[in-house]
Amino acid sequence: MRKFKFHIEKELSPIFGEIWRPYATVEIAKEEEFIPYETLVDSGADITLITKLTGEYLGLKIEEDDKFHDLSGIAGEVVPSIIKKVRMKIEDVEFEARVGWAMTEEVPLVLGRLDILKKFDIEFKEEEGNVIFKLKQ
């Protein structure tokens, strides 16, 4: 089974003190090249989320038949977004995934479950400082 390791960073929370946040480098296609992005691996996020400027840089366009969706997180704050399909790579594994293209910059880049967990099992190893992506057979 192929495995890819990414890092977990220790950060300071005003409520909990030191906490660990898992990050993974994901490459998203811009025409024929892939652009690397550092994303927060969020096992509670339904969909991968990118910012408005990120989507524009990647060449995404608002099409006439696109529908705006109000995505929200645990806090319930609504983020107007359009669902788009993009080509992605994690290490050398290329696949298509749906992303929520937020119409704001006020969101982090988040790697969510949709289409990602079809390709990978993800294991969080805080004590080792790693998040491990295991390619499914």
GUMI-843417 format. One record per residue: residue number from 0; residue in three letters; x negated, y negated, z of N, C-alpha, C in turn. Coordinates in Angstrom, 3 decimals, decimal comma. Layout:
# residues N
site i: NUM aa: ala n.x: X n.y: Y n.z: Z ca.x: X ca.y: Y ca.z: Z c.x: X c.y: Y c.z: Z
...
# end
This chain:
# residues 137
site i: 0 aa: met n.x: -0,852 n.y: 1,181 n.z: 0,000 ca.x: 0,000 ca.y: 0,000 ca.z: 0,000 c.x: -0,895 c.y: -1,242 c.z: 0,000
site i: 1 aa: arg n.x: -0,610 n.y: -2,160 n.z: -0,907 ca.x: -1,386 ca.y: -3,404 ca.z: -0,980 c.x: -0,898 c.y: -4,376 c.z: 0,071
site i: 2 aa: lys n.x: -1,853 n.y: -5,027 n.z: 0,746 ca.x: -1,546 ca.y: -5,995 ca.z: 1,789 c.x: -2,274 c.y: -7,294 c.z: 1,519
site i: 3 aa: phe n.x: -1,610 n.y: -8,384 n.z: 1,871 ca.x: -2,206 ca.y: -9,719 ca.z: 1,749 c.x: -2,065 c.y: -10,413 c.z: 3,090
site i: 4 aa: lys n.x: -3,170 n.y: -10,926 n.z: 3,609 ca.x: -3,156 ca.y: -11,610 ca.z: 4,903 c.x: -3,164 c.y: -13,111 c.z: 4,720
site i: 5 aa: phe n.x: -2,331 n.y: -13,767 n.z: 5,510 ca.x: -2,322 ca.y: -15,215 ca.z: 5,579 c.x: -2,475 c.y: -15,599 c.z: 7,044
site i: 6 aa: his n.x: -2,520 n.y: -16,866 n.z: 7,341 ca.x: -2,850 ca.y: -17,308 ca.z: 8,696 c.x: -1,640 c.y: -17,800 c.z: 9,474
site i: 7 aa: ile n.x: -1,789 n.y: -17,713 n.z: 10,771 ca.x: -0,830 ca.y: -18,290 ca.z: 11,702 c.x: -1,583 c.y: -19,378 c.z: 12,455
site i: 8 aa: glu n.x: -1,024 n.y: -20,581 n.z: 12,474 ca.x: -1,684 ca.y: -21,704 ca.z: 13,137 c.x: -1,039 c.y: -21,990 c.z: 14,481
site i: 9 aa: lys n.x: -1,884 n.y: -22,270 n.z: 15,430 ca.x: -1,406 ca.y: -22,659 ca.z: 16,750 c.x: -1,067 c.y: -24,149 c.z: 16,695
site i: 10 aa: glu n.x: 0,137 n.y: -24,480 n.z: 17,100 ca.x: 0,573 ca.y: -25,868 ca.z: 17,122 c.x: 1,170 c.y: -26,176 c.z: 18,483
site i: 11 aa: leu n.x: 1,252 n.y: -27,455 n.z: 18,783 ca.x: 1,772 ca.y: -27,876 ca.z: 20,080 c.x: 3,230 c.y: -28,284 c.z: 19,949
site i: 12 aa: ser n.x: 4,083 n.y: -27,635 n.z: 20,719 ca.x: 5,500 ca.y: -27,959 ca.z: 20,770 c.x: 5,753 c.y: -28,763 c.z: 22,041
site i: 13 aa: pro n.x: 6,509 n.y: -29,876 n.z: 21,943 ca.x: 6,802 ca.y: -30,650 ca.z: 23,152 c.x: 7,658 c.y: -29,875 c.z: 24,156
site i: 14 aa: ile n.x: 8,328 n.y: -28,838 n.z: 23,695 ca.x: 9,192 ca.y: -28,057 ca.z: 24,575 c.x: 8,480 c.y: -26,812 c.z: 25,104
site i: 15 aa: phe n.x: 7,793 n.y: -26,072 n.z: 24,204 ca.x: 7,255 ca.y: -24,766 ca.z: 24,555 c.x: 5,736 c.y: -24,735 c.z: 24,743
site i: 16 aa: gly n.x: 5,082 n.y: -25,846 n.z: 24,542 ca.x: 3,616 ca.y: -25,845 ca.z: 24,611 c.x: 3,046 c.y: -25,266 c.z: 23,331
site i: 17 aa: glu n.x: 2,039 n.y: -24,404 n.z: 23,451 ca.x: 1,428 ca.y: -23,816 ca.z: 22,258 c.x: 2,360 c.y: -22,775 c.z: 21,643
site i: 18 aa: ile n.x: 2,569 n.y: -22,913 n.z: 20,333 ca.x: 3,344 ca.y: -21,928 ca.z: 19,579 c.x: 2,556 c.y: -21,587 c.z: 18,324
site i: 19 aa: trp n.x: 2,936 n.y: -20,493 n.z: 17,689 ca.x: 2,265 ca.y: -20,046 ca.z: 16,471 c.x: 3,202 c.y: -20,252 c.z: 15,287
site i: 20 aa: arg n.x: 2,677 n.y: -20,821 n.z: 14,210 ca.x: 3,468 ca.y: -21,010 ca.z: 12,988 c.x: 2,781 c.y: -20,285 c.z: 11,841
site i: 21 aa: pro n.x: 3,509 n.y: -19,372 n.z: 11,182 ca.x: 2,912 ca.y: -18,596 ca.z: 10,083 c.x: 2,992 c.y: -19,345 c.z: 8,751
site i: 22 aa: tyr n.x: 1,891 n.y: -19,327 n.z: 8,027 ca.x: 1,812 ca.y: -19,977 ca.z: 6,718 c.x: 1,307 c.y: -18,996 c.z: 5,675
site i: 23 aa: ala n.x: 1,756 n.y: -19,185 n.z: 4,443 ca.x: 1,279 ca.y: -18,382 ca.z: 3,317 c.x: 1,105 c.y: -19,291 c.z: 2,113
site i: 24 aa: thr n.x: 0,083 n.y: -19,001 n.z: 1,331 ca.x: -0,116 ca.y: -19,725 ca.z: 0,077 c.x: 0,688 c.y: -19,029 c.z: -1,004
site i: 25 aa: val n.x: 1,577 n.y: -19,789 n.z: -1,621 ca.x: 2,416 ca.y: -19,301 ca.z: -2,707 c.x: 2,104 c.y: -20,160 c.z: -3,922
site i: 26 aa: glu n.x: 1,958 n.y: -19,525 n.z: -5,064 ca.x: 1,736 ca.y: -20,284 ca.z: -6,292 c.x: 3,029 c.y: -20,322 c.z: -7,087
site i: 27 aa: ile n.x: 3,371 n.y: -21,520 n.z: -7,559 ca.x: 4,592 ca.y: -21,700 ca.z: -8,344 c.x: 4,196 c.y: -22,194 c.z: -9,724
site i: 28 aa: ala n.x: 4,851 n.y: -21,634 n.z: -10,744 ca.x: 4,488 ca.y: -21,931 ca.z: -12,132 c.x: 4,884 c.y: -23,340 c.z: -12,538
site i: 29 aa: lys n.x: 3,935 n.y: -23,993 n.z: -13,208 ca.x: 4,172 ca.y: -25,257 ca.z: -13,903 c.x: 3,747 c.y: -24,979 c.z: -15,337
site i: 30 aa: glu n.x: 4,727 n.y: -24,720 n.z: -16,167 ca.x: 4,484 ca.y: -24,244 ca.z: -17,529 c.x: 3,666 c.y: -22,960 c.z: -17,451
site i: 31 aa: glu n.x: 2,443 n.y: -22,955 n.z: -17,959 ca.x: 1,658 ca.y: -21,717 ca.z: -17,970 c.x: 0,629 c.y: -21,632 c.z: -16,855
site i: 32 aa: glu n.x: 0,516 n.y: -22,655 n.z: -16,019 ca.x: -0,431 ca.y: -22,585 ca.z: -14,913 c.x: 0,340 c.y: -22,421 c.z: -13,600
site i: 33 aa: phe n.x: -0,341 n.y: -21,944 n.z: -12,591 ca.x: 0,272 ca.y: -21,783 ca.z: -11,278 c.x: -0,362 c.y: -22,766 c.z: -10,309
site i: 34 aa: ile n.x: 0,490 n.y: -23,455 n.z: -9,551 ca.x: 0,057 ca.y: -24,465 ca.z: -8,582 c.x: 0,218 c.y: -23,870 c.z: -7,175
site i: 35 aa: pro n.x: -0,868 n.y: -23,865 n.z: -6,366 ca.x: -0,758 ca.y: -23,310 ca.z: -5,018 c.x: -0,107 c.y: -24,284 c.z: -4,037
site i: 36 aa: tyr n.x: 0,753 n.y: -23,741 n.z: -3,190 ca.x: 1,413 ca.y: -24,514 ca.z: -2,138 c.x: 1,313 c.y: -23,738 c.z: -0,830
site i: 37 aa: glu n.x: 1,026 n.y: -24,444 n.z: 0,227 ca.x: 1,023 ca.y: -23,877 ca.z: 1,567 c.x: 2,450 c.y: -23,965 c.z: 2,088
site i: 38 aa: thr n.x: 3,048 n.y: -22,817 n.z: 2,411 ca.x: 4,441 ca.y: -22,787 ca.z: 2,843 c.x: 4,560 c.y: -22,192 c.z: 4,246
site i: 39 aa: leu n.x: 5,527 n.y: -22,677 n.z: 4,981 ca.x: 5,856 ca.y: -22,102 ca.z: 6,279 c.x: 6,673 c.y: -20,840 c.z: 6,025
site i: 40 aa: val n.x: 6,215 n.y: -19,709 n.z: 6,542 ca.x: 6,949 ca.y: -18,452 ca.z: 6,384 c.x: 8,043 c.y: -18,437 c.z: 7,445
site i: 41 aa: asp n.x: 9,294 n.y: -18,505 n.z: 6,994 ca.x: 10,422 ca.y: -18,641 ca.z: 7,910 c.x: 11,368 c.y: -17,460 c.z: 7,732
site i: 42 aa: ser n.x: 11,277 n.y: -16,498 n.z: 8,647 ca.x: 12,110 ca.y: -15,295 ca.z: 8,553 c.x: 13,594 c.y: -15,599 c.z: 8,758
site i: 43 aa: gly n.x: 13,909 n.y: -16,791 n.z: 9,238 ca.x: 15,309 ca.y: -17,179 ca.z: 9,416 c.x: 15,874 c.y: -17,968 c.z: 8,253
site i: 44 aa: ala n.x: 15,024 n.y: -18,347 n.z: 7,305 ca.x: 15,484 ca.y: -19,140 ca.z: 6,161 c.x: 16,025 c.y: -18,217 c.z: 5,072
site i: 45 aa: asp n.x: 17,213 n.y: -18,518 n.z: 4,602 ca.x: 17,805 ca.y: -17,704 ca.z: 3,542 c.x: 17,038 c.y: -17,833 c.z: 2,235
site i: 46 aa: ile n.x: 16,568 n.y: -19,034 n.z: 1,924 ca.x: 15,987 ca.y: -19,305 ca.z: 0,606 c.x: 14,720 c.y: -20,146 c.z: 0,762
site i: 47 aa: thr n.x: 13,826 n.y: -19,998 n.z: -0,184 ca.x: 12,635 ca.y: -20,835 ca.z: -0,244 c.x: 13,074 c.y: -22,256 c.z: -0,571
site i: 48 aa: leu n.x: 12,435 n.y: -23,227 n.z: 0,055 ca.x: 12,827 ca.y: -24,623 ca.z: -0,105 c.x: 11,627 c.y: -25,445 c.z: -0,552
site i: 49 aa: ile n.x: 11,824 n.y: -26,250 n.z: -1,595 ca.x: 10,784 ca.y: -27,172 ca.z: -2,062 c.x: 11,342 c.y: -28,591 c.z: -2,067
site i: 50 aa: thr n.x: 10,453 n.y: -29,564 n.z: -1,997 ca.x: 10,872 ca.y: -30,962 ca.z: -1,962 c.x: 11,210 c.y: -31,481 c.z: -3,363
site i: 51 aa: lys n.x: 11,832 n.y: -32,643 n.z: -3,388 ca.x: 12,199 ca.y: -33,272 ca.z: -4,664 c.x: 10,966 c.y: -33,520 c.z: -5,526
site i: 52 aa: leu n.x: 9,931 n.y: -34,125 n.z: -4,950 ca.x: 8,724 ca.y: -34,416 ca.z: -5,727 c.x: 8,005 c.y: -33,158 c.z: -6,188
site i: 53 aa: thr n.x: 8,013 n.y: -32,126 n.z: -5,363 ca.x: 7,396 ca.y: -30,858 ca.z: -5,767 c.x: 8,102 c.y: -30,314 c.z: -6,998
site i: 54 aa: gly n.x: 9,420 n.y: -30,294 n.z: -6,966 ca.x: 10,191 ca.y: -29,814 ca.z: -8,115 c.x: 9,944 c.y: -30,641 c.z: -9,357
site i: 55 aa: glu n.x: 9,905 n.y: -31,953 n.z: -9,196 ca.x: 9,632 ca.y: -32,826 ca.z: -10,348 c.x: 8,243 c.y: -32,557 c.z: -10,916
site i: 56 aa: tyr n.x: 7,251 n.y: -32,388 n.z: -10,039 ca.x: 5,892 ca.y: -32,109 ca.z: -10,496 c.x: 5,831 c.y: -30,783 c.z: -11,266
site i: 57 aa: leu n.x: 6,606 n.y: -29,809 n.z: -10,807 ca.x: 6,636 ca.y: -28,506 ca.z: -11,471 c.x: 7,417 c.y: -28,539 c.z: -12,781
site i: 58 aa: gly n.x: 8,080 n.y: -29,645 n.z: -13,063 ca.x: 8,817 ca.y: -29,783 ca.z: -14,309 c.x: 10,286 c.y: -29,418 c.z: -14,223
site i: 59 aa: leu n.x: 10,807 n.y: -29,257 n.z: -13,018 ca.x: 12,238 ca.y: -28,970 ca.z: -12,888 c.x: 13,041 c.y: -30,197 c.z: -13,294
site i: 60 aa: lys n.x: 14,165 n.y: -29,947 n.z: -13,906 ca.x: 15,057 ca.y: -31,015 ca.z: -14,362 c.x: 16,461 c.y: -30,763 c.z: -13,830
site i: 61 aa: ile n.x: 17,168 n.y: -31,842 n.z: -13,540 ca.x: 18,579 ca.y: -31,718 ca.z: -13,176 c.x: 19,364 c.y: -31,600 c.z: -14,476
site i: 62 aa: glu n.x: 19,981 n.y: -30,446 n.z: -14,651 ca.x: 20,747 ca.y: -30,165 ca.z: -15,870 c.x: 22,220 c.y: -30,490 c.z: -15,630
site i: 63 aa: glu n.x: 22,943 n.y: -30,695 n.z: -16,709 ca.x: 24,359 ca.y: -31,054 ca.z: -16,628 c.x: 25,187 c.y: -30,013 c.z: -15,867
site i: 64 aa: asp n.x: 24,843 n.y: -28,739 n.z: -16,029 ca.x: 25,637 ca.y: -27,690 ca.z: -15,379 c.x: 25,096 c.y: -27,280 c.z: -14,002
site i: 65 aa: asp n.x: 24,071 n.y: -27,963 n.z: -13,510 ca.x: 23,568 ca.y: -27,671 ca.z: -12,159 c.x: 24,601 c.y: -28,071 c.z: -11,116
site i: 66 aa: lys n.x: 24,686 n.y: -27,274 n.z: -10,071 ca.x: 25,587 ca.y: -27,577 ca.z: -8,964 c.x: 24,754 c.y: -27,963 c.z: -7,755
site i: 67 aa: phe n.x: 25,188 n.y: -28,992 n.z: -7,071 ca.x: 24,539 ca.y: -29,393 ca.z: -5,829 c.x: 25,149 c.y: -28,580 c.z: -4,686
site i: 68 aa: his n.x: 24,277 n.y: -28,077 n.z: -3,820 ca.x: 24,697 ca.y: -27,300 ca.z: -2,660 c.x: 24,172 c.y: -27,987 c.z: -1,412
site i: 69 aa: asp n.x: 24,967 n.y: -27,959 n.z: -0,371 ca.x: 24,529 ca.y: -28,499 ca.z: 0,918 c.x: 23,906 c.y: -27,371 c.z: 1,725
site i: 70 aa: leu n.x: 22,578 n.y: -27,317 n.z: 1,731 ca.x: 21,869 ca.y: -26,323 ca.z: 2,523 c.x: 21,660 c.y: -26,893 c.z: 3,915
site i: 71 aa: ser n.x: 21,703 n.y: -26,017 n.z: 4,915 ca.x: 21,479 ca.y: -26,502 ca.z: 6,271 c.x: 20,719 c.y: -25,455 c.z: 7,066
site i: 72 aa: gly n.x: 19,995 n.y: -25,943 n.z: 8,049 ca.x: 19,235 ca.y: -25,066 ca.z: 8,929 c.x: 19,954 c.y: -24,892 c.z: 10,242
site i: 73 aa: ile n.x: 19,221 n.y: -24,414 n.z: 11,204 ca.x: 19,796 ca.y: -24,114 ca.z: 12,510 c.x: 20,368 c.y: -25,365 c.z: 13,178
site i: 74 aa: ala n.x: 19,770 n.y: -26,536 n.z: 12,897 ca.x: 20,252 ca.y: -27,776 ca.z: 13,501 c.x: 21,495 c.y: -28,307 c.z: 12,797
site i: 75 aa: gly n.x: 21,823 n.y: -27,712 n.z: 11,648 ca.x: 23,022 ca.y: -28,113 ca.z: 10,934 c.x: 22,856 c.y: -29,323 c.z: 10,035
site i: 76 aa: glu n.x: 21,650 n.y: -29,910 n.z: 9,985 ca.x: 21,423 ca.y: -31,055 ca.z: 9,110 c.x: 21,529 c.y: -30,605 c.z: 7,655
site i: 77 aa: val n.x: 22,317 n.y: -31,306 n.z: 6,869 ca.x: 22,594 ca.y: -30,935 ca.z: 5,484 c.x: 21,527 c.y: -31,512 c.z: 4,561
site i: 78 aa: val n.x: 21,047 n.y: -30,653 n.z: 3,644 ca.x: 20,063 ca.y: -31,062 ca.z: 2,645 c.x: 20,659 c.y: -30,776 c.z: 1,271
site i: 79 aa: pro n.x: 21,055 n.y: -31,819 n.z: 0,514 ca.x: 21,568 ca.y: -31,585 ca.z: -0,839 c.x: 20,474 c.y: -30,947 c.z: -1,688
site i: 80 aa: ser n.x: 20,811 n.y: -29,834 n.z: -2,348 ca.x: 19,822 ca.y: -29,069 ca.z: -3,101 c.x: 20,457 c.y: -28,455 c.z: -4,329
site i: 81 aa: ile n.x: 19,601 n.y: -28,139 n.z: -5,287 ca.x: 19,998 ca.y: -27,404 ca.z: -6,483 c.x: 19,233 c.y: -26,094 c.z: -6,457
site i: 82 aa: ile n.x: 19,905 n.y: -24,994 n.z: -6,759 ca.x: 19,239 ca.y: -23,695 ca.z: -6,793 c.x: 18,640 c.y: -23,513 c.z: -8,194
site i: 83 aa: lys n.x: 17,346 n.y: -23,254 n.z: -8,228 ca.x: 16,625 ca.y: -23,041 ca.z: -9,486 c.x: 15,847 c.y: -21,741 c.z: -9,404
site i: 84 aa: lys n.x: 15,585 n.y: -21,133 n.z: -10,543 ca.x: 14,699 ca.y: -19,973 ca.z: -10,604 c.x: 13,329 c.y: -20,459 c.z: -11,057
site i: 85 aa: val n.x: 12,303 n.y: -19,960 n.z: -10,376 ca.x: 10,927 ca.y: -20,308 ca.z: -10,734 c.x: 10,096 c.y: -19,033 c.z: -10,765
site i: 86 aa: arg n.x: 8,981 n.y: -19,104 n.z: -11,479 ca.x: 8,010 ca.y: -18,011 ca.z: -11,430 c.x: 7,061 c.y: -18,304 c.z: -10,278
site i: 87 aa: met n.x: 6,783 n.y: -17,285 n.z: -9,487 ca.x: 5,923 ca.y: -17,420 ca.z: -8,315 c.x: 4,864 c.y: -16,337 c.z: -8,344
site i: 88 aa: lys n.x: 3,798 n.y: -16,601 n.z: -7,587 ca.x: 2,795 ca.y: -15,579 ca.z: -7,340 c.x: 2,411 c.y: -15,624 c.z: -5,871
site i: 89 aa: ile n.x: 2,275 n.y: -14,455 n.z: -5,295 ca.x: 1,632 ca.y: -14,308 ca.z: -3,992 c.x: 0,437 c.y: -13,420 c.z: -4,276
site i: 90 aa: glu n.x: -0,756 n.y: -13,996 n.z: -4,093 ca.x: -1,995 ca.y: -13,366 ca.z: -4,549 c.x: -1,853 c.y: -13,112 c.z: -6,045
site i: 91 aa: asp n.x: -1,949 n.y: -11,868 n.z: -6,509 ca.x: -1,846 ca.y: -11,604 ca.z: -7,950 c.x: -0,503 c.y: -10,994 c.z: -8,347
site i: 92 aa: val n.x: 0,465 n.y: -11,006 n.z: -7,441 ca.x: 1,774 ca.y: -10,424 ca.z: -7,704 c.x: 2,715 c.y: -11,530 c.z: -8,181
site i: 93 aa: glu n.x: 3,092 n.y: -11,445 n.z: -9,449 ca.x: 3,962 ca.y: -12,460 ca.z: -10,050 c.x: 5,400 c.y: -11,950 c.z: -10,069
site i: 94 aa: phe n.x: 6,357 n.y: -12,862 n.z: -9,789 ca.x: 7,767 ca.y: -12,500 ca.z: -9,768 c.x: 8,594 c.y: -13,768 c.z: -9,933
site i: 95 aa: glu n.x: 9,885 n.y: -13,578 n.z: -10,175 ca.x: 10,816 ca.y: -14,695 ca.z: -10,272 c.x: 11,573 c.y: -14,792 c.z: -8,948
site i: 96 aa: ala n.x: 11,789 n.y: -16,025 n.z: -8,505 ca.x: 12,512 ca.y: -16,231 ca.z: -7,249 c.x: 13,392 c.y: -17,467 c.z: -7,354
site i: 97 aa: arg n.x: 14,480 n.y: -17,431 n.z: -6,618 ca.x: 15,331 ca.y: -18,603 ca.z: -6,514 c.x: 14,796 c.y: -19,496 c.z: -5,405
site i: 98 aa: val n.x: 14,836 n.y: -20,798 n.z: -5,663 ca.x: 14,420 ca.y: -21,780 ca.z: -4,664 c.x: 15,509 c.y: -22,832 c.z: -4,528
site i: 99 aa: gly n.x: 15,577 n.y: -23,411 n.z: -3,346 ca.x: 16,423 ca.y: -24,569 ca.z: -3,135 c.x: 15,569 c.y: -25,797 c.z: -3,401
site i: 100 aa: trp n.x: 15,894 n.y: -26,536 n.z: -4,443 ca.x: 15,166 ca.y: -27,756 ca.z: -4,786 c.x: 15,867 c.y: -28,898 c.z: -4,058
site i: 101 aa: ala n.x: 15,307 n.y: -29,295 n.z: -2,938 ca.x: 15,910 ca.y: -30,334 ca.z: -2,105 c.x: 15,807 c.y: -31,684 c.z: -2,806
site i: 102 aa: met n.x: 16,805 n.y: -32,503 n.z: -2,638 ca.x: 16,808 ca.y: -33,835 ca.z: -3,237 c.x: 16,259 c.y: -34,869 c.z: -2,264
site i: 103 aa: thr n.x: 15,268 n.y: -34,451 n.z: -1,471 ca.x: 14,641 ca.y: -35,304 ca.z: -0,478 c.x: 13,203 c.y: -34,833 c.z: -0,247
site i: 104 aa: glu n.x: 12,442 n.y: -35,680 n.z: 0,392 ca.x: 11,088 ca.y: -35,322 ca.z: 0,823 c.x: 11,066 c.y: -34,955 c.z: 2,298
site i: 105 aa: glu n.x: 12,197 n.y: -35,055 n.z: 2,952 ca.x: 12,279 ca.y: -34,899 ca.z: 4,403 c.x: 12,445 c.y: -33,444 c.z: 4,838
site i: 106 aa: val n.x: 11,874 n.y: -32,517 n.z: 4,082 ca.x: 11,923 ca.y: -31,097 ca.z: 4,426 c.x: 10,520 c.y: -30,506 c.z: 4,257
site i: 107 aa: pro n.x: 10,205 n.y: -29,480 n.z: 5,032 ca.x: 8,927 ca.y: -28,793 ca.z: 4,806 c.x: 9,066 c.y: -27,809 c.z: 3,644
site i: 108 aa: leu n.x: 7,950 n.y: -27,410 n.z: 3,074 ca.x: 7,962 ca.y: -26,318 ca.z: 2,104 c.x: 8,110 c.y: -25,027 c.z: 2,902
site i: 109 aa: val n.x: 9,187 n.y: -24,308 n.z: 2,636 ca.x: 9,540 ca.y: -23,125 ca.z: 3,422 c.x: 9,648 c.y: -21,922 c.z: 2,493
site i: 110 aa: leu n.x: 9,044 n.y: -20,822 n.z: 2,903 ca.x: 9,202 ca.y: -19,560 ca.z: 2,190 c.x: 10,278 c.y: -18,763 c.z: 2,903
site i: 111 aa: gly n.x: 11,437 n.y: -18,618 n.z: 2,249 ca.x: 12,568 ca.y: -17,913 ca.z: 2,833 c.x: 12,660 c.y: -16,471 c.z: 2,361
site i: 112 aa: arg n.x: 13,721 n.y: -15,786 n.z: 2,754 ca.x: 13,864 ca.y: -14,346 ca.z: 2,513 c.x: 14,309 c.y: -13,983 c.z: 1,098
site i: 113 aa: leu n.x: 15,226 n.y: -14,780 n.z: 0,524 ca.x: 15,852 ca.y: -14,424 ca.z: -0,752 c.x: 14,801 c.y: -14,205 c.z: -1,836
site i: 114 aa: asp n.x: 14,833 n.y: -13,059 n.z: -2,467 ca.x: 13,935 ca.y: -12,639 ca.z: -3,549 c.x: 12,517 c.y: -12,318 c.z: -3,076
site i: 115 aa: ile n.x: 12,110 n.y: -12,797 n.z: -1,928 ca.x: 10,774 ca.y: -12,509 ca.z: -1,404 c.x: 10,770 c.y: -11,128 c.z: -0,744
site i: 116 aa: leu n.x: 11,792 n.y: -10,861 n.z: 0,063 ca.x: 11,832 ca.y: -9,578 ca.z: 0,770 c.x: 12,162 c.y: -8,405 c.z: -0,147
site i: 117 aa: lys n.x: 12,541 n.y: -8,679 n.z: -1,389 ca.x: 12,691 ca.y: -7,599 ca.z: -2,367 c.x: 11,316 c.y: -7,080 c.z: -2,790
site i: 118 aa: lys n.x: 10,314 n.y: -7,948 n.z: -2,726 ca.x: 8,959 ca.y: -7,607 ca.z: -3,176 c.x: 8,027 c.y: -7,218 c.z: -2,034
site i: 119 aa: phe n.x: 8,246 n.y: -7,809 n.z: -0,850 ca.x: 7,304 ca.y: -7,650 ca.z: 0,250 c.x: 8,006 c.y: -7,344 c.z: 1,565
site i: 120 aa: asp n.x: 7,328 n.y: -6,547 n.z: 2,391 ca.x: 7,651 ca.y: -6,464 ca.z: 3,806 c.x: 6,697 c.y: -7,431 c.z: 4,478
site i: 121 aa: ile n.x: 7,184 n.y: -8,193 n.z: 5,451 ca.x: 6,355 ca.y: -9,206 ca.z: 6,100 c.x: 6,241 c.y: -8,867 c.z: 7,577
site i: 122 aa: glu n.x: 5,002 n.y: -8,871 n.z: 8,051 ca.x: 4,718 ca.y: -8,533 ca.z: 9,446 c.x: 3,997 c.y: -9,706 c.z: 10,099
site i: 123 aa: phe n.x: 4,513 n.y: -10,155 n.z: 11,222 ca.x: 3,923 ca.y: -11,264 ca.z: 11,961 c.x: 3,030 c.y: -10,703 c.z: 13,056
site i: 124 aa: lys n.x: 1,751 n.y: -11,067 n.z: 13,027 ca.x: 0,757 ca.y: -10,574 ca.z: 13,992 c.x: 0,150 c.y: -11,760 c.z: 14,720
site i: 125 aa: glu n.x: 0,926 n.y: -12,366 n.z: 15,605 ca.x: 0,462 ca.y: -13,560 ca.z: 16,308 c.x: -0,842 c.y: -13,322 c.z: 17,048
site i: 126 aa: glu n.x: -0,944 n.y: -12,191 n.z: 17,739 ca.x: -2,131 ca.y: -11,929 ca.z: 18,540 c.x: -3,395 c.y: -11,837 c.z: 17,682
site i: 127 aa: glu n.x: -3,236 n.y: -11,514 n.z: 16,399 ca.x: -4,374 ca.y: -11,446 ca.z: 15,484 c.x: -4,510 c.y: -12,714 c.z: 14,644
site i: 128 aa: gly n.x: -3,522 n.y: -13,601 n.z: 14,735 ca.x: -3,552 ca.y: -14,835 ca.z: 13,955 c.x: -3,243 c.y: -14,633 c.z: 12,482
site i: 129 aa: asn n.x: -2,463 n.y: -13,583 n.z: 12,168 ca.x: -2,164 ca.y: -13,276 ca.z: 10,771 c.x: -0,683 c.y: -13,046 c.z: 10,538
site i: 130 aa: val n.x: -0,282 n.y: -13,305 n.z: 9,313 ca.x: 1,001 ca.y: -12,834 ca.z: 8,804 c.x: 0,620 c.y: -11,988 c.z: 7,601
site i: 131 aa: ile n.x: 1,171 n.y: -10,777 n.z: 7,545 ca.x: 0,763 ca.y: -9,806 ca.z: 6,526 c.x: 1,926 c.y: -9,526 c.z: 5,596
site i: 132 aa: phe n.x: 1,655 n.y: -9,663 n.z: 4,302 ca.x: 2,637 ca.y: -9,339 ca.z: 3,261 c.x: 2,250 c.y: -7,981 c.z: 2,697
site i: 133 aa: lys n.x: 3,165 n.y: -7,025 n.z: 2,782 ca.x: 2,919 ca.y: -5,690 ca.z: 2,255 c.x: 3,779 c.y: -5,511 c.z: 1,002
site i: 134 aa: leu n.x: 3,120 n.y: -5,259 n.z: -0,111 ca.x: 3,822 ca.y: -5,082 ca.z: -1,384 c.x: 4,624 c.y: -3,799 c.z: -1,332
site i: 135 aa: lys n.x: 5,910 n.y: -3,906 n.z: -1,657 ca.x: 6,766 ca.y: -2,716 ca.z: -1,673 c.x: 6,462 c.y: -1,899 c.z: -2,928
site i: 136 aa: gln n.x: 6,622 n.y: -0,600 n.z: -2,813 ca.x: 6,363 ca.y: 0,307 ca.z: -3,936 c.x: 7,496 c.y: 0,277 c.z: -4,926
# end
